Amino acid sequence: MRTISPSRPAIEKRRHRRIPLGLTLDIQAQGQPLGRCRGTIADLSEGGMSLRTDAELEEGMCILLTLDAPLTIRGEIRHSLAAEPGGLRRYGVRFHMVDGRSRFQENRP
């Protein structure tokens, strides 16, 4: 886990501006038996988002996120942070597909 020294300010390395949100969504992991999991989008950008959930996800895991609105997101867990008070974990997710617009070529029959 990375720590930031209080004497040095954090340097923003993100390519896209983040927008804070609080939308709740369903989480499914491809090939992993997670059961029914829910999470909250902490912030959102053009290329990814920060997700809070009590589910245990791993870096590199491919996930399917579904909102109550007609929107589906396929993405990949890129990093995780230690559990916050209340047991919630925070994950960085890189988008692969949002609402049918794919960022990669899928192998489908």
MOCOR-V25613 format. One record per residue. N is the residue number from 1. OMEGA is omega in whole degrees, -180 to 180 (NA if undefined). Layout:
n;omega
N;OMEGA
N;OMEGA
//
This chain:
n;omega
1;180
2;174
3;-179
4;179
5;-180
6;-179
7;179
8;177
9;178
10;178
11;-180
12;-178
13;-177
14;178
15;-174
16;178
17;179
18;178
19;179
20;179
21;176
22;-178
23;178
24;-179
25;175
26;-179
27;172
28;177
29;-180
30;177
31;-178
32;178
33;179
34;-170
35;180
36;-180
37;177
38;178
39;180
40;175
41;179
42;175
43;-170
44;174
45;180
46;-175
47;-177
48;-178
49;173
50;-173
51;175
52;179
53;174
54;177
55;177
56;-180
57;-178
58;175
59;-179
60;-180
61;175
62;-176
63;175
64;-178
65;-178
66;177
67;176
68;175
69;-180
70;-179
71;177
72;-179
73;169
74;-178
75;-177
76;176
77;-178
78;177
79;178
80;177
81;-180
82;-180
83;177
84;174
85;-176
86;175
87;179
88;176
89;179
90;-177
91;171
92;-177
93;173
94;-179
95;169
96;180
97;176
98;174
99;175
100;178
101;-174
102;174
103;177
104;180
105;180
106;176
107;180
108;179
109;NA
//
